[in-house]
């Protein structure tokens, strides 16, 4: 089996900026410097346990990146096996979920087996298995009477 292949994902950075600008989600993400996060997609679509991952860039790797002119504190990975055929709203929910792992001090916040309550309230308990979900920013989600 070949090694996983990762590619830059500028569309995920665009989603992150959208999330940070939205009143419903931005207040939870204001402390994150999105310019210091690399967004990548795994494109070999190998089965993985998680749909995405937020990784802290450790000091030795950070030093190498800084020497090359990049200053990256975190990497957010979206795994192709889970993301294939999913909607933009689903990707928004996943990127939001992964960004929520970044604490005010830059450390990762764990959440156990449960998801973030606000993601569950908008997207439902089994959102990761769905192909589409409501927009976590609330944009375009018409309330039913």
N, C-alpha and C positions, 0 to 999 in steps of 0.2 A: 504494500500500500504506500502511495506517495505521501510526502509531507503536505500539510495544509498550505494553501496559498492565500495570502492576505493582500488586499489592494486598498489604496486610499479611498475614502468614501465621503467626498465633499457634500453629498446630498444629506448625509447624517448630521454634518455640522450645520447645514441650513435648517434642518429640523430642530436642532438644539437651540439655535438662535431664535427660532419661532417660539419654542417653549419658554425660553428665558424672557421674551418680550410679552408673552400673554399674561394678563392679570391673574388668571386662575392657576397658573403653574409657575410663573416667574418669581413670585415671592418666596418659593422654596429653593430657587436656583440662583438667586442674586449674587451669592458669594463665589460662584464658579467663574473662573477666567477661561472662557471657551477657546481662546487663542492658545492656551497651554494644554489643550486636549487633542490628541490624535484620534480620528474616527476611521475605523477600518472595517472592511467586510471580509469574511472568510468565504472564499468562492468555490472550494472543492466540494462543498455540501456534504461533508462527512457527518454522520450522526453524532450529536453531542447532547449532553445532559441539559445544558443551559442554552437559551436562545441568544443571550448576550452576556457580556462580561465587562466589568469596569476594573481596570488594573492600574495600580500605582506604579509609576516608573521609579525603580529603585536607584539609589545614588550612583552606583558604577555605570549603569546604562545611561542615566541622566547626564553624567559627565561626558560620556562619549557623544551623546546627542548635542550637548552644548558646544563641544569642540567642533562639531559639524554645522553649527549655526542654528540648531533647533533647541528650543527650551520647552520640553514637554513634561508635564507632571503626571498625566494619566493617559491611558489608552482605553477607548471604548470599542469593543469588538461586537459585531453582529454576525452570528453564524448562519451561513447560507442554508443549511439543512432546515432550519426553523423559519427563516425569512422568505424563502422561495414562495412566490405567489401571494404574499401578504400585501395588504393595502398600505397606503401612506399613513393612515390613522393608526394601524397596528405598529408600524415602525415608530411613530411618535410615542406611543405608549411604551414601547421597549426602550427607546432612547431616554425618555423621562425616567423610567424605572432605573436605568443604569446611572443616570446623572444623580439621582437621589442617593446613591451610595457614597457620593463625595461629601464628606463632612466639612464644617466650617474651618477646621484645621487641616484639611486636605487628606485626612485619613479616611479609610473606607468604613462605612457604616453597614453593619450586617442587619438583616431583618428576620432571620430564622426561616421557617417554612412559609409563613404568611407573606403576602405582598404588602406594599404600601396601601394603607386604607383608602387614600384618595384615588389610586389607580383602580382598586376593586370597586369603589362606588361608581365610577364612570364606565369601566370596561367589563365588569363582572368577574366572577371567580375564575372562570376558565378562559380568560382572554387569550392566553398564549396558544391555545388550540384553535381559536377562531381565525378566519381569514381576514375579517374586517371587524373593527370595533368602533364605538363612538370616539370622536376627537377629544383627547384629554384636556385640550385647551378650551373646549366648549364651543369653538368656532363651528358654525354650521349644524350644531346639535339642536334641532327644534324640540322644544318640550311638548310632549303629548298632553292634551287637555284631560 
